[in-house]
Amino acid sequence: MRAEGRAFDRLSAAELAAWDALHAAQGPERLAFLSVGFSAAVHETLAPVRVVLLWDGEALAGVLPLQRHTGRLGRLGMYEPVGGLMADYAGLVASPGVRTSWRALLGGATIPCLFFTHLDEQQLRHGLGGGQPSEGLRTRIHADGGAAHWAWLRTQDKKLVDDTERRERKLQRDHGAVSFAMNAPAPEQNLQTLIESKNAQYRRTGASGGPLLAPRNQRLLAHLLAHPSEGCRARLSVLTAGEQWVSGHLGLQSGNTMHYWFPVYGEAFAAYSPGRILFKHVILQADATGIGLIDRGQGDTAAKRDFATESHQFFKGLEARGFRGQMLAAAQRLAWRFAG
């Protein structure tokens, strides 16, 4: 096999179609962050996307979407996965039998240095690995659908289910009828509310680097919402009580996988555990929206543990080739040392 680098906007229609086909062949649990649609949105709003194409003769066997690192080292040749901090997954889109290496991919595409996080353990089958493993959590929906899942959950954690339902009843008594929409009826307005609420949460918790504080990342969400594709469909969900916005979530769906990406709730409703109530309704709507797996991304928290049914590992790494790549990697390690 041979690898080559190509700017996203230089890909032919046939190459984009072949990428789409590789992505679809991943099955129902394919990842929206590795789709053509996500790279197109990033290329339009965040940064020029460069892809590594892996060829088996004349057939496209794999695609690795990247962008220049958003830090100063990016200008000198360091790359990162497409989407940067906005991406919950990174890696190669390829059939299970394809094996390669970071050395082969970077060398063929003349990329001197790559820093990555969110590399899923499934990438090991392609020969791509990393270090510093961290846990990610998922909720696999019951085979009989969302209602069956909620009933099953009651047998596993009755306290959690009963408490969530009790808080929802109290929310309704205090503020009016509770309503949930998987796809927001006023997407532009609801997206702005979600962004403002998320940024207020970042400031409240001291997360000064919260990704939605950056206007360009806000534009990415708006673009994804306005340009759905088969491989990457943004869903903006809203929970209300009476006339009041209580909580919302913007996620990406591909196949039956929903990436639970940006959930947030209004601070005034914190006592009702609105995040749990929202998640309950997403589960109950699973049948109608074709969701079979809700992916919570990287991180192991009490809130994610509440509904998790399985876990997996993510890896990070810093790969370099040639003298220039080694210098970039050394500079990055030095920056981490001083930052720590």
C-alpha positions as CSV (number, residue, x, y, z in Angstrom):
1,M,0.0,0.0,0.0
2,R,1.1,3.6,-0.5
3,A,0.0,6.7,1.3
4,E,-0.2,10.3,-0.1
5,G,-1.4,13.6,1.3
6,R,-4.0,15.7,-0.3
7,A,-5.9,18.9,0.5
8,F,-9.5,18.2,1.2
9,D,-10.7,20.6,-1.6
10,R,-8.5,18.8,-4.1
11,L,-10.2,15.5,-3.7
12,S,-12.2,14.3,-6.7
13,A,-15.9,13.4,-6.6
14,A,-14.8,9.8,-7.0
15,E,-12.4,10.0,-4.1
16,L,-15.1,11.6,-1.9
17,A,-17.5,8.8,-2.9
18,A,-14.9,6.1,-2.1
19,W,-14.4,7.7,1.3
20,D,-18.1,7.7,1.9
21,A,-18.2,4.1,1.0
22,L,-15.4,3.2,3.4
23,H,-17.2,5.1,6.1
24,A,-20.5,3.4,5.4
25,A,-18.8,0.0,5.4
26,Q,-17.9,0.5,9.1
27,G,-21.4,-0.6,9.8
28,P,-24.1,0.9,12.0
29,E,-21.7,2.0,14.6
30,R,-19.6,4.2,12.3
31,L,-18.2,7.4,13.8
32,A,-19.5,10.8,12.6
33,F,-16.1,12.5,13.3
34,L,-14.4,10.4,10.6
35,S,-17.0,11.2,7.9
36,V,-16.8,13.3,4.8
37,G,-19.5,15.6,6.2
38,F,-17.6,16.4,9.4
39,S,-14.3,17.1,7.5
40,A,-16.3,19.3,5.0
41,A,-17.7,21.3,7.9
42,V,-14.3,21.7,9.6
43,H,-12.7,22.7,6.2
44,E,-15.4,25.4,5.8
45,T,-15.4,26.8,9.3
46,L,-12.2,25.9,11.3
47,A,-9.1,25.1,9.2
48,P,-8.0,23.7,5.9
49,V,-8.3,19.9,6.1
50,R,-5.6,17.7,4.7
51,V,-6.3,14.0,4.3
52,V,-3.9,11.0,4.1
53,L,-5.1,8.7,1.4
54,L,-4.0,5.0,1.7
55,W,-4.1,3.2,-1.7
56,D,-4.1,-0.5,-2.4
57,G,-3.2,-0.4,-6.1
58,E,-5.9,1.9,-7.6
59,A,-8.4,1.3,-4.8
60,L,-8.8,3.7,-1.9
61,A,-8.2,1.5,1.2
62,G,-8.1,4.1,4.0
63,V,-8.5,7.8,4.8
64,L,-7.0,9.7,7.7
65,P,-8.4,13.3,8.0
66,L,-6.1,15.9,9.6
67,Q,-5.6,19.6,10.0
68,R,-2.6,21.7,11.1
69,H,-2.3,22.0,14.8
70,T,-4.1,25.0,16.1
71,G,-1.0,26.1,18.2
72,R,2.0,27.9,16.9
73,L,3.8,24.7,16.1
74,G,1.1,24.1,13.5
75,R,2.6,26.7,11.3
76,L,5.9,24.8,11.4
77,G,4.3,21.5,10.3
78,M,2.7,19.8,13.3
79,Y,-0.7,18.2,12.5
80,E,-3.6,17.0,14.6
81,P,-6.8,15.1,13.9
82,V,-9.6,16.9,12.0
83,G,-11.6,19.1,14.3
84,G,-8.9,19.4,16.9
85,L,-10.4,20.0,20.3
86,M,-13.9,19.7,18.8
87,A,-13.4,16.0,17.8
88,D,-14.3,13.1,20.0
89,Y,-12.6,10.6,17.8
90,A,-9.6,10.3,15.6
91,G,-8.2,7.7,13.3
92,L,-8.2,5.9,10.0
93,V,-11.4,5.1,8.1
94,A,-10.6,1.7,6.5
95,S,-11.9,-1.9,6.3
96,P,-11.0,-4.1,9.2
97,G,-8.3,-6.0,7.2
98,V,-6.2,-3.0,6.4
99,R,-3.0,-2.7,8.4
100,T,-0.5,0.1,8.2
101,S,1.6,2.2,10.6
102,W,2.0,5.8,11.7
103,R,5.4,5.8,10.0
104,A,4.0,4.7,6.6
105,L,1.1,7.2,6.8
106,L,3.1,10.2,7.8
107,G,6.0,9.4,5.5
108,G,3.8,8.9,2.4
109,A,2.0,12.2,3.1
110,T,5.2,14.1,4.0
111,I,3.7,15.1,7.4
112,P,6.6,15.7,9.9
113,C,4.7,15.5,13.2
114,L,1.3,14.4,14.4
115,F,-0.2,14.9,17.9
116,F,-3.4,13.1,18.5
117,T,-5.9,12.3,21.3
118,H,-9.2,10.3,21.2
119,L,-7.7,7.4,19.2
120,D,-10.1,4.6,19.9
121,E,-8.9,1.1,20.7
122,Q,-10.4,-0.2,17.5
123,Q,-7.6,1.5,15.6
124,L,-5.2,-1.1,17.0
125,R,-6.6,-3.5,14.3
126,H,-5.1,-1.1,11.7
127,G,-1.7,-1.1,13.4
128,L,-2.2,2.4,14.9
129,G,-1.8,2.8,18.6
130,G,-0.7,5.3,21.3
131,G,-0.2,5.6,25.0
132,Q,-1.7,7.1,28.1
133,P,-5.0,5.1,27.9
134,S,-8.1,6.7,29.2
135,E,-11.6,5.4,29.5
136,G,-14.7,6.3,27.4
137,L,-18.3,5.3,28.3
138,R,-21.2,4.3,26.1
139,T,-24.9,3.4,26.6
140,R,-26.0,0.5,24.3
141,I,-29.7,0.6,23.9
142,H,-31.8,-2.5,24.5
143,A,-32.4,-4.5,21.3
144,D,-36.2,-4.0,21.8
145,G,-35.8,-0.2,21.9
146,G,-35.8,2.8,24.2
147,A,-38.9,2.0,26.3
148,A,-37.5,-1.6,26.8
149,H,-34.2,-0.1,27.8
150,W,-35.7,2.2,30.4
151,A,-37.7,-0.8,31.8
152,W,-34.5,-2.9,31.8
153,L,-32.6,0.0,33.6
154,R,-35.2,-0.1,36.3
155,T,-34.2,-3.7,37.1
156,Q,-30.5,-2.7,37.2
157,D,-30.6,0.6,39.1
158,K,-34.1,1.2,40.4
159,K,-33.0,4.1,42.6
160,L,-31.6,6.0,39.6
161,V,-34.8,5.5,37.5
162,D,-37.2,6.3,40.3
163,D,-35.2,9.4,41.3
164,T,-35.1,10.7,37.7
165,E,-38.8,10.2,37.3
166,R,-39.5,11.9,40.6
167,R,-37.5,14.9,39.7
168,E,-39.2,15.2,36.3
169,R,-42.6,15.1,38.1
170,K,-41.5,17.9,40.4
171,L,-40.1,19.9,37.5
172,Q,-43.6,19.7,35.9
173,R,-45.4,20.6,39.1
174,D,-43.2,23.7,39.6
175,H,-42.8,25.0,36.1
176,G,-45.4,23.4,33.8
177,A,-45.7,20.6,31.4
178,V,-42.5,19.0,30.4
179,S,-41.9,18.6,26.7
180,F,-39.0,17.1,24.7
181,A,-38.0,17.5,21.1
182,M,-35.2,15.4,19.6
183,N,-35.0,17.9,16.8
184,A,-35.4,21.5,18.0
185,P,-38.4,23.3,16.5
186,A,-36.4,26.6,16.4
187,P,-32.8,25.4,15.7
188,E,-31.1,28.8,15.3
189,Q,-32.6,30.2,18.5
190,N,-32.1,27.0,20.4
191,L,-28.5,26.7,19.2
192,Q,-27.8,30.2,20.5
193,T,-29.4,29.3,23.9
194,L,-27.3,26.1,24.1
195,I,-24.1,28.0,23.3
196,E,-24.7,30.8,25.8
197,S,-25.6,28.2,28.5
198,K,-22.6,26.1,27.8
199,N,-20.3,29.1,27.9
200,A,-21.9,30.2,31.2
201,Q,-21.1,26.7,32.5
202,Y,-17.5,27.0,31.4
203,R,-17.1,30.3,33.2
204,R,-18.9,29.1,36.3
205,T,-16.7,26.0,36.6
206,G,-13.4,27.8,35.7
207,A,-13.0,26.1,32.3
208,S,-11.4,29.1,30.6
209,G,-10.6,27.1,27.5
210,G,-14.1,25.9,26.9
211,P,-14.3,25.2,23.1
212,L,-17.6,27.0,22.5
213,L,-16.1,30.3,23.8
214,A,-14.4,30.5,20.4
215,P,-16.7,31.9,17.6
216,R,-15.3,29.7,15.0
217,N,-16.3,26.6,17.0
218,Q,-19.7,28.1,17.2
219,R,-19.8,28.4,13.5
220,L,-18.9,24.7,13.1
221,L,-22.0,23.7,15.1
222,A,-24.2,26.0,13.0
223,H,-22.7,24.6,9.8
224,L,-23.2,21.0,10.9
225,L,-26.8,21.7,11.9
226,A,-27.5,23.4,8.5
227,H,-25.8,20.8,6.4
228,P,-26.7,17.2,7.5
229,S,-25.3,14.3,5.6
230,E,-25.8,10.6,5.6
231,G,-22.6,10.1,7.6
232,C,-22.9,13.1,9.9
233,R,-26.3,14.4,11.0
234,A,-26.4,17.0,13.8
235,R,-29.4,16.7,16.2
236,L,-30.2,19.6,18.5
237,S,-32.5,18.4,21.3
238,V,-34.5,20.6,23.7
239,L,-36.2,19.9,27.0
240,T,-38.7,22.6,28.2
241,A,-41.1,23.0,31.1
242,G,-44.0,25.3,30.5
243,E,-42.5,28.0,28.3
244,Q,-39.0,27.8,29.8
245,W,-35.9,26.2,28.2
246,V,-34.5,23.7,30.8
247,S,-31.8,21.8,29.0
248,G,-30.5,20.9,25.5
249,H,-28.0,18.8,23.7
250,L,-26.3,19.0,20.3
251,G,-25.0,15.6,19.1
252,L,-23.8,14.0,15.9
253,Q,-25.4,10.8,14.6
254,S,-24.0,8.4,12.1
255,G,-25.7,5.1,11.5
256,N,-27.1,4.1,14.9
257,T,-24.4,5.8,16.9
258,M,-25.2,9.1,18.6
259,H,-22.2,11.1,19.9
260,Y,-23.5,12.8,23.0
261,W,-21.4,15.9,22.3
262,F,-22.6,19.1,23.9
263,P,-25.2,18.7,26.6
264,V,-26.1,21.6,29.0
265,Y,-28.8,22.7,31.3
266,G,-30.0,26.0,32.8
267,E,-28.4,26.6,36.2
268,A,-31.7,27.7,37.6
269,F,-33.0,24.1,37.1
270,A,-30.0,22.3,38.6
271,A,-32.0,20.8,41.5
272,Y,-34.1,18.8,39.1
273,S,-31.2,16.9,37.6
274,P,-32.2,18.1,34.1
275,G,-29.3,16.4,32.5
276,R,-30.6,13.0,33.6
277,I,-34.2,13.9,32.5
278,L,-32.9,14.9,29.1
279,F,-30.9,11.7,28.7
280,K,-34.0,9.7,29.7
281,H,-35.9,11.2,26.8
282,V,-33.1,10.6,24.3
283,I,-33.2,7.0,25.3
284,L,-37.0,6.8,24.9
285,Q,-36.7,8.4,21.4
286,A,-34.1,5.9,20.3
287,D,-36.6,3.8,18.2
288,A,-37.9,6.8,16.3
289,T,-34.4,8.2,15.5
290,G,-32.6,4.9,14.8
291,I,-30.2,5.2,17.8
292,G,-28.7,2.0,19.1
293,L,-25.6,3.4,20.8
294,I,-25.1,6.6,22.7
295,D,-21.4,7.5,22.9
296,R,-20.4,9.7,25.8
297,G,-16.8,10.3,24.5
298,Q,-13.7,10.4,26.6
299,G,-14.0,10.7,30.4
300,D,-15.3,8.8,33.3
301,T,-17.6,10.8,35.5
302,A,-20.5,10.1,37.9
303,A,-22.9,11.6,35.4
304,K,-21.7,9.4,32.6
305,R,-21.7,6.3,34.8
306,D,-25.4,6.8,35.6
307,F,-26.5,5.3,32.3
308,A,-23.3,3.6,31.0
309,T,-23.5,0.0,29.9
310,E,-20.0,-0.5,28.5
311,S,-16.5,1.1,28.4
312,H,-13.6,1.3,25.9
313,Q,-10.2,2.9,25.8
314,F,-8.8,6.0,24.0
315,F,-5.1,6.7,23.4
316,K,-3.0,9.7,22.7
317,G,0.3,10.1,21.0
318,L,3.0,12.2,19.4
319,E,4.4,10.7,16.2
320,A,7.3,12.2,14.3
321,R,9.4,11.5,11.2
322,G,12.7,13.0,10.1
323,F,14.7,15.8,11.7
324,R,12.0,18.4,11.4
325,G,9.4,16.2,13.0
326,Q,11.7,15.3,15.9
327,M,12.4,19.0,16.5
328,L,8.6,19.7,16.5
329,A,8.0,16.8,18.9
330,A,10.8,18.0,21.2
331,A,9.4,21.5,21.2
332,Q,5.9,20.2,22.1
333,R,7.2,18.1,24.9
334,L,9.1,21.1,26.3
335,A,5.9,23.2,26.1
336,W,4.0,20.5,28.1
337,R,6.7,20.4,30.7
338,F,6.6,24.1,31.3
339,A,2.8,24.2,31.2
340,G,2.6,21.4,33.8
